[in-house]
């Protein structure tokens, strides 16, 4: 095989590769002989099919297979002999695919960069910790009691006050025409309460049983039903009963009613749930601080194709948010060129961090065990009750889906490894301090990256 280097530009390499026709013919002959021994054709004994018959029936398919195998093997040989690691699938451009002549093709490959490991022991990380307060636990208990409230009819006929309930019949209309889903009978509605079109429940204040009223409202522009979004409507309302909410006391009886042995067990369960959420936030905070610290310690070139791929995914989300009017105020005031520049920087940061984490894992033999992966897949399947088997079958048939489960596990293990080596100082804070958004003091790119609803670094699988 002849290999001529045609390009050296940063992480990009180009090669002209020639595979001798004799090598291709040898591979073709071997494949024909193999098929003649293994295929079954009518009129021939197993293993006794003449090679001429095999060539006649399968010649074109064999040549296509041999050419593909020859190119793949040659590509791998080029990379292996030169100690090169491809960042993405190399691009192949055939120059000559005639098997009667030497096979020639051009190979373009973008390489993974050489990454020098930062000194993990020099990283100084603050790990925040918080515990739920008694006031927060009490608030959760009160909210739970509110959800267990019952409605009690008020015998007195009088105008409804804010926080009370009216049993209503109503029908909605746009331009005098009733619309689907806008009618109900005997529905209990909280006066000035949540859950309805803005302005609907607020106009019920002062309405008494036996009275009727027409309410005027406007559907929000982002309303789920496109045929109603942004439109003005009227609702003809008839009130029948006035009720008050009766909230049960937070006591042993309430605890038993919702399935607990006693009030202490209920409190303990609430506290544990709140602690898990605080621990989750703390983990995100320390992980973000670690990634920011690592990003500040490294500066190596990143493959442009990987950056463009990451940017493409980010930009799809940004365009969707822009069309839906969901961009934050800062981004909404920028032109497209500025936005692309900002998010291109985010894409580059993510790729660099992902490559760094992957290299840390590779250099330190960090892997995701099969049982860990299986547990994570089962946990993911459990999110779809009744469809668990279908989800597991989907994983089995789609390696990319399995990788979407493996990659976060791998990233977390690498983060844990680095945290073990870094100088980590634990600091106890209030739950409010833990939950406070740190973006105000964060660098612009890092803040935007963390604010995006995606992992801070898309980590390639360990290899």
N, C-alpha and C positions, 0 to 999 in steps of 0.2 A: 504494500500500500504506500502510495506517495502522498505526503502532506506538505503543503506550502502555506506558511502563515502570510495572510494578506492584509491583516488589520490588527493594530495594537493601539487602542484609544481608551485610556482609563480602564474601566472594567469590561470594555468590549473587545472581543477577539474575533478574527475572521480567518478561515482556512479554506484552501482549495484542496479537495480530497479526490484521489483517483484509486479505485479498486480494480485490480487486474481482472480482465475477462476470464482468465483461467480460474481464479478463485470463485467467481460467480458460477461458472460452469461446473466446478467441482461441487459446490453447494447444491446446484440444481440436480445434478446426477444423483447425489446422495439422497435428496428428497424424493426423486422418482423411484429409486430403489426401495426406499422405506415404504412408500405407498403401495408398490407392487407386492410387498409382503404382507401388508395389513388390510388393504381394502377388500371388500367382497363385491364381486360383479357377477351377474347372471351368466352362466356358461363357462365359468372358470372356477377351478378349485381354489379354496382359501390359500393365499400366499403364493399362488402360481399365476398371477395376472401378468402378462407380458409387458415389459416397459414401454413398448411401442403403443400399446393400448392405453396405458396410463398417460403418456404424453399426448396422445390424440384427444383424450377426453378432458384432461386436466392441465394441459400444457400452459395455457395462459394464466390460470390461477396459480400454478406453481411458480412461474416466472415472477408474478407480482409479489408473491410471498417471499421469494428469495431476494428480490431487490429490496424489499422493505427490511428484511432481516440483515442484509449486507450493509445497508446504510446505517441502521441502528447500531450494529456491532462496530462499524468503522467509527461512528461518532463517539461511542463509549471508549474506544481505544485511543482516539485523539485526546480525550479529556483525561483518561487514566494515565497515559504515558507522560503527560505534561503536568500532572498533579493539579488539574483545574476542577473547580466545583461550580457547576452551572447554577445561576440564580433562578432561571426559568427554563422551560423547555427550549433547547436550541432550535434555531430556524434552519431548515434545509432547502436549498434551491437546486433542483436537478439540472445539470448541464448536459449529461448524456445518460439516457436510461436504456439504451440498446444493449441487450445482454451479449450480443455478438462482439461488442467492443468493450474497451475498458469503461467501467462505470465512473462517471465524474459528477461531483456535486460541490456546491459551495456551502460552507457551514459557518453560520453566525451565532455566537454565543455570548451571553452577558454573564459575568462571573460574580460569585459572592466575594465580598471584600475581605481582606485580611483584617481581623479585629483584635486589637490589643486589649487584654483584660484590665479594667481599672482596678485600683486597690480597694477592695471591698471593705477592708478594716478601717479605711480612712473616711468612709461614709458615716455621717452623723445624722441619725434619724430620730425624730420624736414620735413615740407611739402613744396616742391619746387613748384614755380609758374613761368610761363613765358607767354609772349605775343608775337605774330608775329611782326617782325620789318617791317618798310616801305620797306626796301631793299628786304626782303623776299616776300612781297606782289607784289612788282614790278617784281621780278623774276618770280613769278607765272603768272603774266599778260603777261610777255614776252614769257613764255613757251606756254601759251594759244594761243597767236598770232602766234607762230611758227606752232602750230597744224592747224591753219587756213590758212596757206600759200597756194598759188597756184603756178603752174609751168608755166613758160613763155619761149617759144622757143627762142633760140639764133640764129639769122640769120647767123652769121659768122661761117664758117666751120673751126674749130680749135680743138686742143687737149683739152680734158676735164680736169678741175682742181678740186682739192678736194673741196667738198661741192656742186658742180654742179650735174646735173642729166643727165643720158644717157638713151635713150629709146632703150631697148635691146631685141634681140631674143637670147636665149641660150638653150643649151642642155648638160646635164651632163652625163658622162660615167665613168664606173669603168672597168678597163682592156679592154677598147675599146667597152664595151657593155652599151647601154643606160639603165638607171634605172628609174622605175616609179617615177613620181613627180619631175623629174629633168629637165623638159622642160617648157619653157614659151616663149610667143611672145608678143612684144609691151609693155614690162614691164619697168616702170620708176624706175631706181635704182640710189640712191645717191652715188656718187664717194667717197670712203673711209667712207661710212656711215654704220649705224648699221643694224641688222636684217638679215644678211646672214651668211653663213659659214665663220669662221675666214679666212681672206686672200682673200676672193672673191672680195669685193668691193674695197679693197686697190689696186688691180692689174688693176683696170679700169682707174686709173689716167694716163693721156697722150693719151687715146684712143679717136679718132676723129670719127664723123659720117661718115659712109661709110666704115670704117675699120673693120677688124675681128681680133680676138685674142683668143688664147687658154690659159685658166687659170688653174693652178695646185693648188689644195687645199687638205686638209686632214679633214675628218669629225672627230669631237671630239669623244673621247672614250665614253662619256656619252650621245651621240646623241640619240634622241628619237627612231629612226628607227634602230632596232638591226642589220638589214642586211647591214646598211651603217656605223654604229658606228666604228670609228677607221680606216676606210679605206681611201686610197688615191683615188682621182678622178680628172678628167679633165672636163672643161666646154668650149665648143666651143661657142664663143660670137660674135655677129654681132651688131654693133652700128648703129643706124639710125638717131637719133636726139639728139641735145645738148640743155639742158634747165637749167634755173636758178629758184631758189625758190624766190617767191615774198611774203614777210611777211607783212601783213597789219599793219597799225599803231594802237597803243593802244589808241582808241578814242571812241567817242559816237557811231560811225557807227559800230565798231566792237562789242560793247556791244549789240546793237540792233540786229545785225546779229545772235548772238547766244542766243537771247531770253530774254534780259534784257531791262528794261525801259531806263536806262542810264548807264554811266560809273561808277557813284558812287554806284549804286546798284550792279554792277558786282564786284567792289572792296570790298564792304561790304560782299557779299556772299563768296568771296575768303577768306577774313579775318576770317569770322565765321567758315569756314571749317578748316582753319589752327588752330584756337583757340581750336576747338573740339579735334583735334589731339594732341595738346599740353596738353590739360586737361586729355586726355586719358593716355598719357605717365606719367603725373604727378601722376595720380591715381595709376598706376602700380608701380611707384617708392615709393610712401608713403605706399602702401600696402606691398610691399616687405620689406621696413624698419620695418614696424610694425611686420610682421611675423618673421623677424630675431630677433627683440627685444623679442618677445614672446618665440621664441625657446631658447633664452639664459636664460630665467627666469624659465623654467620648465624642469624637468627631472623625468619622471615616466616610468615604464615598459610598453612596447607596445605588443599587441598580435602578436606572431610570425606568425600566419596564415595570419593576415592582412598585415604584412610586406612582407611575401613571395608573396602574391597576387599582391601587389603594385610593388615589384621588378620584378615579371614575366612580367608585362605590360611594365615596363621601359626597361627591357632587350630585349624584342621583338623588340622595336624601335632601340636599340643600335645595335643589330645584323643586322637588315635591313640596317641601315646606314653604318655599317662596310662592308657589302657585296657590297653596292653601292659605296663605297669609299668616303662617306660623313662625316666620323668622323673628328672632329677638330684635329688640329696638336697635341695637348696635349694628347688626348685619343688615337690617332693613334700610338703613340710611346709606349703604355703600353701593357703588356701581358694580357691575358684574366682573370687570377686570380686577378690581380690588378684592372682591370676595374670592375669586379664583386664586389670587396670589396668597391670600391668608390660608385658604384650605389646602393649597398645594404644600405650604410649609407644614401644616398639620400632617399631611400624608407622608411627607419626608421624615418627620419626627417619628411617626408610628412605625414606618418601615425600619428605620435605624434602631429603634428600641426592640422591635420584633426580632431583628437579626442578632442584636446583642444578647437578648434572652435565649435565643436558640443556640448561640455559640457557647454561652455559659452552660447551658444544659448539655450540649455535646461534649464540651471539654471536661465536664465533671460527671459524665455517665448518668445524667438524670433522665429517667424514663418513666412512662406511665405503665404500670403493671396491668396485665390483662384483667385481673379481678377488679382493679380500680375503674377501668374503663367500663366493664360490665355493670358495675354498680351505678355508675353515672348514667349509662344508657337506660337502665331500669328506672332510675329516678326521673329521667326525662319522659319515659313512656308513661309513668304514673301520673303525669300532668294531664293526661288525656283518658279519663276514666271510661272504661268500656272499649277502648281502642288500643290497649296496651300491646296486644299481639301484632296489630297492623304496624304500629310504630317500630317494634323490634324487627319485623320483616323489612321495613323500609331501611333501617340501619344496615341490615345484612346485605341488602342489594345495592346500597349506595355508600361506597367508601368515603366520599366527600362528606356525607352526613356524619359518619363515624368520626372523621377528622374534626368536625365542628364541635364534637364533644371532647375529643382528646386534647385539642389545642389549649382550651382554658385550664384543664387539669395540669398540663405540662407547665403552663405559665405560672400557675399558683405554686407549683413545687419549686420552680426556679426562684421565685420571689422569696419563698421560705428559706431556701438555701442562702441567698444573699443576706437576708435579714439576720441569719445566724452568725454571719461573719462581720456585719456592720456594727457600729457603736449605736445601740438602740437605747434611748432613755424613755422610760415609761412616765407619763404625766397624767394625773387624774384631773378630769375637768367635769363640768356639769353637762348633762345631756344637751342643753341648749348650746353650749360652746362646741360640743362635738358635732352637732348638726349644722353649725354655722358654715355657710358657703365660703371656702377659702379663696375663691377666684379673685376677689378684689385685690389681694396682695400678690397674686400669682403672675408670672410672666405671661404676656399676651398669648403666645402660641400654646404654651402649656395649659393655660386656663381654658382656651377654646377647645383644646383636645379633650380635657377632662370633662368639659361641659357637654360634649357630644355624647349621645346615648349609645356608645359603643365602647368596647374595651380600650384601654389606653394604648395598648400595643397588640397588633395582630401577630401572634407568635407562630412562626412556622413549626411544623411538627419536628420533634427531635429526630435526629438521624444519625 
